[in-house]
Amino acid sequence: MLRQELTRLRMAAGMSQARLAEVLGKPASYVAKYELGERRLDAVELCVILRIISADPRLFFAKLFEASPDRL
């Protein structure tokens, strides 16, 4: 769900993977890998990405929290 929501928000912001990676100062594969689940993001990386795509972190985490399972 996290990956899908990040992808949706990036696209809603009108940013390609390449453009987001450029703004982040990362190679283009950086965004593709976390969106595909090949790479994990830490909390700081997630916050920076949310800021760049102008996503409200409260809404992002509320949606993630509501969709989370009861058990791991």
DOTIVEX-729902 format. One record per atom (N, C-alpha, C): residue number from 1; residue in one letter; atom name; x, y, z. Coordinates in steps of 0.1 Angstrom, whole numbers, plus 2048, in hexadecimal, padded with zeros to 3 digits. Each point is the difference from the previous one (the first is absolute). Example, Ala and Ser with C-alpha at 12.3 -4.5 7.8 and 13.67 -1.06 7.14 Angstrom:
! residues 2
+-----+------+------+------+-------+-----+
|  nr | rest | atom | east | north |  up |
+-----+------+------+------+-------+-----+
|   1 |    a |    N |  884 |   7C7 | 84E |
|   1 |    a |   CA |  7F7 |   80C | 800 |
|   1 |    a |    C |  809 |   80C | 800 |
|   2 |    s |    N |  7FC |   80B | 7F9 |
|   2 |    s |   CA |  809 |   80B | 800 |
|   2 |    s |    C |  7F8 |   80B | 808 |
+-----+------+------+------+-------+-----+
This chain:
! residues 72
+-----+------+------+------+-------+-----+
|  nr | rest | atom | east | north |  up |
+-----+------+------+------+-------+-----+
|   1 |    m |    N |  808 |   7F4 | 800 |
|   1 |    m |   CA |  7F8 |   80C | 800 |
|   1 |    m |    C |  809 |   80C | 800 |
|   2 |    l |    N |  80A |   801 | 808 |
|   2 |    l |   CA |  809 |   80B | 800 |
|   2 |    l |    C |  806 |   803 | 7F3 |
|   3 |    r |    N |  805 |   7F6 | 7F9 |
|   3 |    r |   CA |  806 |   802 | 7F3 |
|   3 |    r |    C |  7F5 |   805 | 7F6 |
|   4 |    q |    N |  7F4 |   7FB | 800 |
|   4 |    q |   CA |  7F6 |   804 | 7F7 |
|   4 |    q |    C |  7FC |   80E | 803 |
|   5 |    e |    N |  7FF |   804 | 80C |
|   5 |    e |   CA |  7FC |   80E | 804 |
|   5 |    e |    C |  80B |   80A | 7FC |
|   6 |    l |    N |  80D |   7FC | 802 |
|   6 |    l |   CA |  80A |   809 | 7FC |
|   6 |    l |    C |  800 |   802 | 7F1 |
|   7 |    t |    N |  7FE |   7F5 | 7F8 |
|   7 |    t |   CA |  7FF |   801 | 7F2 |
|   7 |    t |    C |  7F5 |   809 | 7FC |
|   8 |    r |    N |  7F4 |   7FE | 806 |
|   8 |    r |   CA |  7F4 |   808 | 7FC |
|   8 |    r |    C |  802 |   80F | 803 |
|   9 |    l |    N |  806 |   803 | 80C |
|   9 |    l |   CA |  803 |   80E | 803 |
|   9 |    l |    C |  80A |   806 | 7F7 |
|  10 |    r |    N |  80A |   7F9 | 7FD |
|  10 |    r |   CA |  80B |   805 | 7F6 |
|  10 |    r |    C |  7F9 |   804 | 7F3 |
|  11 |    m |    N |  7F8 |   7F7 | 7FB |
|  11 |    m |   CA |  7F9 |   802 | 7F3 |
|  11 |    m |    C |  7F6 |   80B | 801 |
|  12 |    a |    N |  7F9 |   801 | 80B |
|  12 |    a |   CA |  7F7 |   80B | 803 |
|  12 |    a |    C |  807 |   80E | 800 |
|  13 |    a |    N |  80C |   800 | 805 |
|  13 |    a |   CA |  809 |   80C | 800 |
|  13 |    a |    C |  805 |   803 | 7F2 |
|  14 |    g |    N |  7FE |   7F7 | 7F6 |
|  14 |    g |   CA |  805 |   803 | 7F3 |
|  14 |    g |    C |  80E |   7FD | 7FE |
|  15 |    m |    N |  806 |   7F8 | 808 |
|  15 |    m |   CA |  80E |   7FD | 800 |
|  15 |    m |    C |  803 |   7F2 | 7FB |
|  16 |    s |    N |  809 |   7FF | 7F7 |
|  16 |    s |   CA |  805 |   7F3 | 7FB |
|  16 |    s |    C |  80A |   7FB | 80A |
|  17 |    q |    N |  803 |   7F3 | 7FF |
|  17 |    q |   CA |  80A |   7FA | 809 |
|  17 |    q |    C |  80D |   807 | 7FE |
|  18 |    a |    N |  804 |   803 | 7F3 |
|  18 |    a |   CA |  80C |   806 | 7FD |
|  18 |    a |    C |  801 |   80E | 806 |
|  19 |    r |    N |  7F5 |   808 | 7FF |
|  19 |    r |   CA |  801 |   80D | 806 |
|  19 |    r |    C |  801 |   800 | 80F |
|  20 |    l |    N |  7F8 |   7F7 | 807 |
|  20 |    l |   CA |  801 |   7FF | 80E |
|  20 |    l |    C |  80E |   7FC | 804 |
|  21 |    a |    N |  806 |   7F7 | 7F9 |
|  21 |    a |   CA |  80E |   7FB | 803 |
|  21 |    a |    C |  80A |   80C | 7FF |
|  22 |    e |    N |  7FE |   808 | 7F5 |
|  22 |    e |   CA |  808 |   80C | 7FE |
|  22 |    e |    C |  7FF |   80A | 80B |
|  23 |    v |    N |  7F4 |   803 | 805 |
|  23 |    v |   CA |  7FE |   809 | 80B |
|  23 |    v |    C |  807 |   7FA | 80D |
|  24 |    l |    N |  7FF |   7F3 | 802 |
|  24 |    l |   CA |  806 |   7FA | 80B |
|  24 |    l |    C |  80F |   7FF | 800 |
|  25 |    g |    N |  805 |   802 | 7F4 |
|  25 |    g |   CA |  80F |   7FE | 7FE |
|  25 |    g |    C |  804 |   7F2 | 7FF |
|  26 |    k |    N |  7F7 |   7F7 | 7FB |
|  26 |    k |   CA |  802 |   7F2 | 800 |
|  26 |    k |    C |  800 |   7FB | 7F1 |
|  27 |    p |    N |  805 |   7F4 | 7FE |
|  27 |    p |   CA |  7FE |   7FB | 7F2 |
|  27 |    p |    C |  7F2 |   7FC | 7FE |
|  28 |    a |    N |  7FC |   7FF | 7F3 |
|  28 |    a |   CA |  7F2 |   7FD | 7FC |
|  28 |    a |    C |  7FB |   7F3 | 806 |
|  29 |    s |    N |  809 |   7F7 | 802 |
|  29 |    s |   CA |  7FC |   7F2 | 805 |
|  29 |    s |    C |  7FC |   801 | 80F |
|  30 |    y |    N |  804 |   80A | 807 |
|  30 |    y |   CA |  7FD |   802 | 80E |
|  30 |    y |    C |  7F0 |   7FF | 802 |
|  31 |    v |    N |  7F9 |   809 | 7F9 |
|  31 |    v |   CA |  7F2 |   800 | 801 |
|  31 |    v |    C |  7F9 |   7F3 | 7FB |
|  32 |    a |    N |  805 |   7FC | 7F5 |
|  32 |    a |   CA |  7FA |   7F3 | 7FA |
|  32 |    a |    C |  802 |   7F5 | 80A |
|  33 |    k |    N |  80B |   7FF | 806 |
|  33 |    k |   CA |  802 |   7F4 | 809 |
|  33 |    k |    C |  7F7 |   801 | 80D |
|  34 |    y |    N |  7FE |   80C | 805 |
|  34 |    y |   CA |  7F7 |   7FF | 80C |
|  34 |    y |    C |  7F2 |   7FF | 7FC |
|  35 |    e |    N |  7FC |   805 | 7F4 |
|  35 |    e |   CA |  7F2 |   7FE | 7FC |
|  35 |    e |    C |  7FD |   7F2 | 7FC |
|  36 |    l |    N |  80B |   7F8 | 7FC |
|  36 |    l |   CA |  7FE |   7F2 | 7FD |
|  36 |    l |    C |  802 |   7F7 | 80C |
|  37 |    g |    N |  804 |   806 | 80B |
|  37 |    g |   CA |  802 |   7F8 | 80C |
|  37 |    g |    C |  80E |   7F9 | 800 |
|  38 |    e |    N |  809 |   804 | 7F8 |
|  38 |    e |   CA |  80E |   7FB | 800 |
|  38 |    e |    C |  809 |   807 | 809 |
|  39 |    r |    N |  7FB |   80B | 806 |
|  39 |    r |   CA |  808 |   808 | 809 |
|  39 |    r |    C |  7F6 |   806 | 80B |
|  40 |    r |    N |  805 |   800 | 80C |
|  40 |    r |   CA |  7F8 |   806 | 80B |
|  40 |    r |    C |  804 |   80E | 802 |
|  41 |    l |    N |  7F6 |   808 | 805 |
|  41 |    l |   CA |  803 |   80D | 804 |
|  41 |    l |    C |  800 |   802 | 80F |
|  42 |    d |    N |  809 |   808 | 805 |
|  42 |    d |   CA |  800 |   803 | 80E |
|  42 |    d |    C |  7F7 |   80C | 803 |
|  43 |    a |    N |  7FE |   803 | 80C |
|  43 |    a |   CA |  7F6 |   80B | 804 |
|  43 |    a |    C |  804 |   80D | 7FA |
|  44 |    v |    N |  80D |   803 | 800 |
|  44 |    v |   CA |  805 |   80D | 7FB |
|  44 |    v |    C |  7FE |   801 | 7F1 |
|  45 |    e |    N |  803 |   7F5 | 7F9 |
|  45 |    e |   CA |  7FE |   800 | 7F2 |
|  45 |    e |    C |  7F1 |   802 | 7FC |
|  46 |    l |    N |  7F8 |   7F9 | 807 |
|  46 |    l |   CA |  7F1 |   801 | 7FE |
|  46 |    l |    C |  7FC |   80F | 802 |
|  47 |    c |    N |  804 |   806 | 80B |
|  47 |    c |   CA |  7FC |   80E | 803 |
|  47 |    c |    C |  805 |   809 | 7F5 |
|  48 |    v |    N |  80C |   7FF | 7FB |
|  48 |    v |   CA |  805 |   808 | 7F5 |
|  48 |    v |    C |  7F8 |   7FE | 7F3 |
|  49 |    i |    N |  7FD |   7F4 | 7FD |
|  49 |    i |   CA |  7F8 |   7FD | 7F4 |
|  49 |    i |    C |  7F2 |   806 | 801 |
|  50 |    l |    N |  7F9 |   7FE | 80C |
|  50 |    l |   CA |  7F3 |   806 | 802 |
|  50 |    l |    C |  801 |   810 | 7FE |
|  51 |    r |    N |  80A |   806 | 806 |
|  51 |    r |   CA |  801 |   80E | 7FF |
|  51 |    r |    C |  802 |   805 | 7F1 |
|  52 |    i |    N |  808 |   7F9 | 7F9 |
|  52 |    i |   CA |  803 |   803 | 7F2 |
|  52 |    i |    C |  7F3 |   7FF | 7F7 |
|  53 |    i |    N |  7F8 |   7F6 | 802 |
|  53 |    i |   CA |  7F4 |   7FE | 7F8 |
|  53 |    i |    C |  7F4 |   807 | 807 |
|  54 |    s |    N |  803 |   808 | 80A |
|  54 |    s |   CA |  7F6 |   808 | 806 |
|  54 |    s |    C |  7F4 |   7F8 | 806 |
|  55 |    a |    N |  803 |   7F5 | 806 |
|  55 |    a |   CA |  7F6 |   7F7 | 806 |
|  55 |    a |    C |  7FF |   803 | 80F |
|  56 |    d |    N |  7F4 |   800 | 805 |
|  56 |    d |   CA |  7FE |   803 | 80E |
|  56 |    d |    C |  804 |   7F3 | 808 |
|  57 |    p |    N |  80A |   800 | 808 |
|  57 |    p |   CA |  804 |   7F4 | 807 |
|  57 |    p |    C |  7F5 |   7FB | 80A |
|  58 |    r |    N |  7F8 |   808 | 805 |
|  58 |    r |   CA |  7F5 |   7FC | 809 |
|  58 |    r |    C |  7F6 |   7F8 | 7F9 |
|  59 |    l |    N |  7FC |   804 | 7F4 |
|  59 |    l |   CA |  7F7 |   7F9 | 7F8 |
|  59 |    l |    C |  806 |   7F3 | 7FB |
|  60 |    f |    N |  80D |   800 | 7FC |
|  60 |    f |   CA |  807 |   7F5 | 7FB |
|  60 |    f |    C |  800 |   7F5 | 80A |
|  61 |    f |    N |  804 |   803 | 80D |
|  61 |    f |   CA |  801 |   7F6 | 80A |
|  61 |    f |    C |  7F3 |   7FC | 806 |
|  62 |    a |    N |  7F6 |   809 | 7FF |
|  62 |    a |   CA |  7F2 |   7FC | 804 |
|  62 |    a |    C |  7FB |   7F5 | 7F7 |
|  63 |    k |    N |  802 |   802 | 7F3 |
|  63 |    k |   CA |  7FB |   7F7 | 7F6 |
|  63 |    k |    C |  808 |   7F2 | 802 |
|  64 |    l |    N |  80D |   801 | 802 |
|  64 |    l |   CA |  808 |   7F4 | 802 |
|  64 |    l |    C |  7FC |   7F9 | 80D |
|  65 |    f |    N |  7FD |   807 | 80A |
|  65 |    f |   CA |  7FC |   7FB | 80D |
|  65 |    f |    C |  7F3 |   7F8 | 7FF |
|  66 |    e |    N |  7F6 |   807 | 7F9 |
|  66 |    e |   CA |  7F3 |   7FA | 7FE |
|  66 |    e |    C |  801 |   7F3 | 7F8 |
|  67 |    a |    N |  809 |   7FF | 7F6 |
|  67 |    a |   CA |  801 |   7F5 | 7F8 |
|  67 |    a |    C |  809 |   7F5 | 805 |
|  68 |    s |    N |  806 |   802 | 80B |
|  68 |    s |   CA |  80A |   7F6 | 806 |
|  68 |    s |    C |  7F8 |   7F4 | 806 |
|  69 |    p |    N |  806 |   7F5 | 7FF |
|  69 |    p |   CA |  7F9 |   7F4 | 806 |
|  69 |    p |    C |  801 |   800 | 80F |
|  70 |    d |    N |  7F8 |   7F7 | 806 |
|  70 |    d |   CA |  801 |   7FF | 80F |
|  70 |    d |    C |  80C |   7F8 | 805 |
|  71 |    r |    N |  806 |   7F8 | 7F7 |
|  71 |    r |   CA |  80B |   7F8 | 804 |
|  71 |    r |    C |  80B |   801 | 7F5 |
|  72 |    l |    N |  80C |   7FD | 804 |
|  72 |    l |   CA |  80B |   800 | 7F6 |
|  72 |    l |    C |  801 |   7F3 | 7FA |
+-----+------+------+------+-------+-----+
